[in-house]
Amino acid sequence: MPRYVIERQFLVPMFEHIFVEAPDLETACRRAVDDIVEPWGDHAELAFDDARSTTVTEAVEIPEDMLPELRSAEDADRYVLSELLYGSGLNLMPIPEDFADVTPTEEAGIGFT
């Protein structure tokens, strides 16, 4: 039976209300998205109710002759799995649309150029 290493994500938004002094809104927004200028505080909250559904981001099929001892989740080491996914030279597989993150993304980022 084929074996796969899959990276999945469950993205939970984090929010924080911050006070920013700036000469205009664009400068205030630039400061707000810069984690060095405005570091996240201890009062940031995870918003589990607004989380996206679990998605599959990457997958590779493990050849039969590679790591034959890896047969179950109990045998898996997260570092080995990460190396298989990103450092083994295995080809990343296309993720079926039903499992991929289909959230539309802006090509130009968040609106600042």
KEFINU-488321 format. One record per atom (N, C-alpha, C, O, CB): x negated, y, z. Coordinates in steps of 0.02 Angstrom, whole numbers, plus 50000, padded with zeros to 5 digits. Each point is the difference from the previous one (the first is absolute). Glycine has a CB too. Example, Ala and Ser with C-alpha at 12.3 -4.5 7.8 and 13.67 -1.06 7.14 Angstrom:
<pts>
493404971650390500455005950000499555006050000499484999950033501474994250029499235011249902499585005950003500395005550037499755005550008499664991349884
</pts>
This chain:
<pts>
499574994250000500435005850000499555006250000499505000150036501444993750025499225011449900499585006149998499995003450068500484999850038499795001749841499165001850135499915003850062499855007249982499675001349950499914988450112500675014949978499925007149985499785003850062500174998150056500715001149854498745006050080499875004950053500405006149980499935002549944498894993050085501605006950016500465005549986499905005550052499964998650060500884993649887499125014050030500015005750045500715002850000500275001649947498495001150033501534997850079500675003050005499955006050046499555000550042501024988349940499905015850009500015006150040500715001350026500494998749965498555006149969500994997850125500625002450030499835007150022499705001150053500724987249985499775016549921499805006950011500505003550047500595000749984498864999649903500295001850170500415003450049499785007350002499425001550014500734987950055500315015149917499815007150002499835002150072500274997550049500485004749852498795002550103499845003150063500155007449992499865003049948499234988450081501205011550021500145007249995499785003650063499924997150053501055000549872498925008850065499805004450056500205007049981499935002149942499104990450091501235011250014500165007049989499405004150025499814999550058501454998549954498465006049944499415003950018500125007449987500425001849959498834988350015500395014050061500025007249992499375002049962499454998250020501235003650087499405001849837499435002049959500045007449987500525002549976499424986149970499535015050068499955007149982499635000549934499454997249992500565006550130500284999949830499695000849935500305006049965500565002150017499234985449974499855015449960500255006049967500614998749954500375004749985498474999750020501254989349973500584998449957500154992650006499624996250030500085013249889500874988550053500234993150006499514995149967499874994650028501315009649975498564997549939499554995449966499384998650043499784994350005500635009949883499315000950142499424999150043500194995950062499614995850022499905015149937501074990450068500244996250058500084992649982499814995650039500785014650005499684988449897500084993049977499334996749989499914994150017501185009049930498435000650024499334997249990499694998150068499694994750006500175012349889500224997350154499744998550067500364994050029499684995750031500045016449986500934987549974500394994650030499814993149973500034995150038500905013149977498884991249922499824993549972499264998450008499794994549981501145006949938498685003150108499284998950011499904997350072500045003850048499655005449869500184984350088499944996850066499405002550040499984999050061500564991149890499005013250018499425002750037500185006950028499855001450058499354992249868501125010650034500195006750022500564999550052499995003550050499685001349838500824990950100500574999050045500044992650018500414996449972500235013549978498944987750097500004992850017500674997950031500355004050032498414996549985501414993249973500614997350030499925000150076499474998650027500754994049872500335009250134499995000550073500274993750033500204995249967499935017050022499884988050076500234994350040500774999249997500264995050023498755006550052501335003449899500734999949999500294997949933500615000449991499375008450096499604989049866500254997549937500424993850012499844996050045499155008749893501544994450023500454994550011500094995949936500025002749945500575003950143499454986849921500164995649944500755000049990500384999850049498604993049973501245007349916500725000249985500214993449968500094999649939499865013050045500124982250057500164993449975500654999849961500074996149953499314999150143501105009049923500655000149965499925002549927500444998649959500135003450151498905001649876499885002649933499484996049961499775002249947500545009050096499514983049982499484995949968500254997349933500604998849991498934998150121500015002349842500154996849936500044992450012499774997550051499665011949883500844987150018500024992750005499294997349988499585003449971501634996249991498674994350061499354996849989499894999049926500454997649964499624996750148499345007449864499834999249930499354996149993499604999650046500995011249927499314986349968499384996649984499595004949958500245002649949500304985750054498845012950018499585004849965499474996849956499845002749947500355005150146499544986549927499484996549962500084992550010500264997850051498955012149961500574986249938500014992850006499484996949953499895002549945501334997750087498484994449991499554996049958500184992650011500244998150054498825010649952500834987349943500084992850007499324997050015499515001549966501494998349955498974995950130499374997050019499904993549960500434995650003499655009450114499374994549846499884993849962499944994150048499785000750057499635005949853500794987450066500004993950040499314998650031499964997650057500954997949870498555005950036499344998350025499705005350046499464999050028500374994649867500525011950114499755005450044500324999350069500615000250006499215007549895499774991450150500224999350069500544994650007500565001550020499175010649999500104981749965500514994750006500264999050071500544997350010498914997249894500155007850147500234999350069500555004950018500344999250051498524996849978501235009249930500515005050013500674997549974500155000549941499005008950053501254987850052500634996849980500615002850034500574998649979498774991350001500575014150073500585002550036499845006750031499425002150002500984986250021500115015150002499915006450033499544999350061499645004650017501494999149943498894990550073499594998950059499254999649982499575001550042501394992450011498895004349884499304999549977499735006849978499405000849990500824987549975500225016550028499815006449969499675004750050500205000550057500754998249864498535004650056499665005250037500105006449960499875000049940499264991950111501095013449981500175006049962499415002949961500105003149948500774999350137498524996749940499415002549964499874995849937499825002749948499705001450161500574989349897499924995649942500545001749948499855000449940499654990450133501115010249949500545001549954499885006749965500135000649940500674992950131498975011449966499855006549971499444999449948500045002949946500315002850161499144990449909499454998949952500254996549937499815001849945499374997650150501264995649914500284996649942500405004849956499974999749939500084989750127500325014949967500445004649963499605005449963500155001549942500744996450142498605004949948499665005849971499284998949980499735004149962501015002550106498934988049955499294999449986499794993649965499414998949990500435008150107500634988849885499824993449973499975000049923499764995149971500764999850128499705010449870500025000149927500624996749970500074999649939498705000350063501684997750041500634997149975500435005649971500005005750025499964985050061500405007849861500425005049968500635001450041500354995450021499215001049867500575010050124500625001950034500584998449954499975001149940499455008050126501104988249963500594997949961500515005749997500045003950048499774984149984500575012549914500535004949999500554998150051500204994250003499555008449875500485002250160500504998750051500695000649968500155005049967499094999350125501204990649916500685000649974500355006250029499935001550059500124985949928500315016049971500315006450018500444999550063500045004750038499934998449842500354991250130500434999150059499625000450066500305001150052500444991949878498605006150068499604999950061499515005950005499705001050053500404986749946499835016149948499525005549998500315006350029500615000650006498834994349894500135009850117500245006650023500205003949939499575002149960499684997850143501395001249889500245003549941500185007250017500375003349963500064986049991499305013250102500125006950019499685004549948499404999449987500654997650136500335007749848499695004449950499465004350032500095002550056500984997749879498385000750030499465004150025499895005849953500104999549940499374990750115500335015449974499855005949960499284999549976499554998750039501275008450027499084993849870499334999849972499565005650027499404999150009501074995749888499825011050115499625005850020499935000650076499805005350025500585000349871499794989250141499945000350073500615003350031500564999049977498215001550012501135003350062500555002850038500205007049977500385003450035499254989850060500135008949849500205006549974499495005450005500125005649977500994991250052498315001849999499475004950004499474998249949499824994249993500405007950129499535002949843499474998649951499395003850017499494999549964501344998349948
</pts>
